[in-house]
Amino acid sequence: MKATWELSTKEQLPTRITKGPFTLDLLSHKAFLKNNILDLTNTEFRLLYLCMQSEGDVMSYETICHSIWQRNMEKEKNVVQAAIKRFRQKIGAAGYDICAVRGKGYIFIEKV
């Protein structure tokens, strides 16, 4: 399922992104799950944004680090793993998961 983008009329930049049960309001920096607000940290908001863009594709560890933290986290893998664990717990009710792909990175998929 492709994400839908709502564009502002002035700037022609996306203001809301919807994919499955998730909606991100980029102007207010709020995330929604089935119209209920998701209590996400800034890191988790950026991670959900990246996951929505990359659903079904393997995201390398480096891609995640640069997209979320804008730096290499090679020496801080436990920080990344902890962030993903917390994120996974918050989105679990939506029927989605972010799974480790050994030696490659992570993949955001719908649970079946």
Residue frames as qw, qx, qy, qz and C-alpha x, y, z in Angstrom:
[[0.000, 0.890, 0.456, 0.000, 0.00, 0.00, 0.00],
 [0.420, 0.392, -0.013, 0.818, 1.45, 3.38, -1.00],
 [0.201, -0.493, -0.435, 0.726, 1.44, 6.32, 1.37],
 [0.191, 0.804, 0.431, 0.363, -0.79, 9.27, 0.47],
 [0.386, -0.142, -0.144, 0.900, 0.55, 12.80, 0.75],
 [0.056, 0.898, 0.434, -0.033, -1.56, 15.89, 1.42],
 [0.495, 0.213, 0.062, 0.840, 0.03, 19.01, -0.05],
 [0.065, -0.680, -0.304, 0.664, -0.25, 22.53, 1.25],
 [0.500, 0.780, 0.353, 0.131, -1.47, 24.93, -1.44],
 [0.035, -0.968, 0.202, 0.148, 1.21, 27.55, -0.76],
 [0.224, -0.702, 0.653, 0.173, 4.42, 25.58, -0.70],
 [0.846, 0.304, -0.350, -0.265, 3.48, 22.32, -2.41],
 [0.160, 0.383, -0.858, 0.303, 5.23, 20.40, 0.35],
 [0.564, -0.332, -0.746, -0.124, 3.63, 17.45, 2.11],
 [0.297, -0.498, 0.330, -0.745, 1.84, 18.40, 5.32],
 [0.762, -0.197, 0.475, -0.394, 0.29, 15.02, 6.15],
 [0.345, 0.319, -0.850, -0.239, 1.35, 11.51, 5.25],
 [0.789, -0.118, 0.351, -0.491, -1.02, 8.57, 5.62],
 [0.445, 0.310, -0.822, -0.172, -0.10, 4.93, 5.27],
 [0.464, -0.244, -0.848, 0.077, -2.33, 2.17, 6.54],
 [0.433, -0.745, -0.504, 0.059, -3.47, 3.09, 10.06],
 [0.509, -0.413, -0.105, 0.748, -0.75, 5.73, 10.49],
 [0.258, 0.879, 0.217, 0.338, -0.94, 9.46, 9.79],
 [0.543, -0.273, -0.130, 0.784, 1.89, 11.91, 10.32],
 [0.106, 0.966, 0.226, 0.071, 1.11, 15.61, 10.54],
 [0.700, 0.176, -0.071, 0.689, 4.39, 17.20, 9.55],
 [0.007, 0.696, 0.007, 0.718, 3.32, 20.72, 10.52],
 [0.596, -0.672, 0.124, -0.421, 2.31, 19.91, 14.10],
 [0.249, 0.455, -0.831, 0.202, 4.84, 17.05, 14.38],
 [0.635, -0.134, 0.554, -0.521, 2.14, 14.65, 15.62],
 [0.227, 0.126, -0.920, -0.293, 1.58, 11.02, 14.78],
 [0.691, -0.032, 0.236, -0.682, -1.77, 9.27, 14.76],
 [0.017, 0.045, -0.992, -0.117, -2.77, 5.64, 14.83],
 [0.122, -0.517, -0.815, -0.233, -6.34, 5.20, 13.58],
 [0.118, -0.748, -0.209, -0.619, -7.05, 8.86, 14.43],
 [0.672, -0.728, -0.109, 0.086, -5.73, 8.46, 18.00],
 [0.137, 0.889, -0.410, 0.150, -2.60, 10.39, 18.85],
 [0.909, -0.001, -0.286, 0.302, 0.54, 8.29, 19.25],
 [0.401, -0.895, 0.186, 0.064, 2.83, 9.40, 22.05],
 [0.870, 0.270, -0.008, 0.414, 6.13, 9.35, 20.16],
 [0.440, -0.652, 0.137, 0.602, 9.45, 10.98, 20.95],
 [0.318, 0.796, -0.272, -0.438, 11.10, 13.06, 18.21],
 [0.106, -0.406, 0.875, 0.243, 13.34, 10.08, 17.43],
 [0.401, 0.254, 0.876, -0.087, 10.35, 7.74, 17.14],
 [0.452, 0.747, 0.218, -0.436, 8.49, 10.25, 14.95],
 [0.221, 0.700, -0.551, -0.396, 11.46, 10.37, 12.55],
 [0.224, -0.178, 0.954, 0.092, 11.71, 6.57, 12.65],
 [0.499, 0.482, 0.674, -0.254, 8.01, 6.19, 11.78],
 [0.390, 0.793, -0.117, -0.453, 8.45, 8.68, 8.92],
 [0.059, 0.535, -0.791, -0.292, 11.40, 6.65, 7.58],
 [0.349, 0.067, 0.932, -0.076, 9.48, 3.37, 8.00],
 [0.525, 0.626, 0.424, -0.391, 6.44, 4.72, 6.17],
 [0.352, 0.758, -0.367, -0.408, 8.67, 5.75, 3.26],
 [0.167, 0.494, -0.844, -0.125, 10.51, 2.42, 3.20],
 [0.777, -0.072, 0.459, -0.425, 7.81, -0.16, 4.02],
 [0.951, 0.254, 0.163, -0.063, 8.82, -3.58, 2.76],
 [0.607, 0.657, -0.329, 0.304, 12.39, -2.52, 1.93],
 [0.782, -0.341, -0.249, 0.458, 15.37, -3.37, 4.10],
 [0.005, -0.963, 0.123, -0.240, 16.73, -0.22, 5.73],
 [0.709, 0.218, -0.458, 0.490, 20.42, -0.54, 6.46],
 [0.563, -0.590, -0.349, 0.463, 21.71, 0.30, 9.90],
 [0.364, -0.115, 0.109, 0.918, 23.64, 3.21, 8.35],
 [0.096, -0.464, -0.488, -0.733, 20.53, 4.58, 6.62],
 [0.490, -0.711, -0.502, -0.042, 18.59, 4.50, 9.87],
 [0.559, -0.465, -0.189, 0.660, 21.40, 6.20, 11.81],
 [0.244, 0.018, 0.231, 0.942, 21.89, 8.96, 9.27],
 [0.209, -0.528, -0.540, -0.621, 18.14, 9.54, 8.82],
 [0.552, -0.702, -0.449, -0.031, 17.30, 9.58, 12.52],
 [0.590, -0.684, -0.061, 0.425, 20.42, 10.89, 14.26],
 [0.416, 0.900, -0.108, 0.069, 22.25, 12.50, 11.32],
 [0.058, -0.742, 0.664, -0.072, 25.46, 10.76, 12.34],
 [0.653, 0.187, -0.734, -0.009, 27.19, 7.40, 12.46],
 [0.670, -0.531, 0.260, -0.449, 26.13, 5.42, 15.52],
 [0.734, 0.283, -0.615, 0.040, 28.57, 2.53, 14.98],
 [0.274, 0.207, -0.745, 0.572, 29.82, 2.67, 18.58],
 [0.344, -0.003, 0.482, -0.806, 26.31, 3.15, 19.97],
 [0.365, -0.094, -0.806, -0.456, 24.40, 0.23, 18.46],
 [0.184, -0.361, -0.843, 0.355, 22.68, -0.37, 21.79],
 [0.160, 0.371, 0.205, -0.892, 21.12, 3.14, 21.55],
 [0.410, 0.159, -0.533, -0.723, 19.67, 2.28, 18.14],
 [0.366, -0.150, -0.915, -0.079, 18.45, -1.12, 19.30],
 [0.060, -0.367, -0.680, 0.632, 16.81, 0.39, 22.40],
 [0.284, 0.316, -0.043, -0.904, 15.07, 3.06, 20.29],
 [0.454, 0.056, -0.705, -0.542, 13.74, 0.42, 17.91],
 [0.253, -0.228, -0.912, 0.231, 12.55, -1.74, 20.83],
 [0.103, 0.398, 0.463, -0.785, 10.57, 1.18, 22.33],
 [0.361, 0.275, -0.341, -0.823, 9.21, 2.09, 18.87],
 [0.341, -0.037, -0.900, -0.269, 8.15, -1.51, 18.26],
 [0.088, -0.345, -0.818, 0.453, 6.15, -1.54, 21.49],
 [0.202, 0.431, 0.209, -0.854, 4.29, 1.64, 20.54],
 [0.451, 0.315, -0.426, -0.718, 3.30, 0.51, 17.03],
 [0.058, -0.052, 0.997, -0.001, 2.52, -3.12, 17.83],
 [0.378, 0.433, 0.655, -0.490, -1.21, -2.49, 18.19],
 [0.415, 0.601, -0.179, -0.660, -1.31, -1.22, 14.61],
 [0.919, 0.247, 0.304, -0.040, -0.45, -4.61, 13.17],
 [0.564, 0.749, -0.289, 0.192, 2.99, -3.48, 11.98],
 [0.797, -0.519, 0.133, 0.280, 6.48, -4.42, 13.13],
 [0.306, 0.839, -0.450, 0.009, 10.05, -3.39, 12.51],
 [0.974, -0.170, 0.137, 0.060, 12.10, -6.56, 12.27],
 [0.262, -0.704, 0.581, 0.314, 15.84, -7.11, 12.27],
 [0.889, 0.448, -0.091, -0.030, 17.27, -8.62, 9.12],
 [0.774, -0.486, 0.242, 0.325, 20.49, -10.26, 10.22],
 [0.594, -0.152, 0.383, 0.691, 23.54, -8.59, 8.73],
 [0.253, 0.497, 0.506, 0.658, 21.45, -6.14, 6.68],
 [0.096, -0.206, 0.127, -0.965, 19.38, -3.82, 8.90],
 [0.290, 0.302, 0.712, -0.564, 15.67, -3.58, 9.64],
 [0.111, -0.244, -0.693, -0.669, 12.44, -3.94, 7.67],
 [0.360, 0.149, 0.403, -0.828, 9.06, -2.33, 8.42],
 [0.245, -0.095, -0.852, -0.453, 6.27, -4.73, 7.56],
 [0.665, -0.236, 0.016, -0.708, 2.61, -5.38, 8.20],
 [0.305, -0.185, 0.903, -0.238, 2.04, -8.40, 10.45],
 [0.570, 0.025, -0.575, -0.586, 0.04, -11.19, 8.88]]
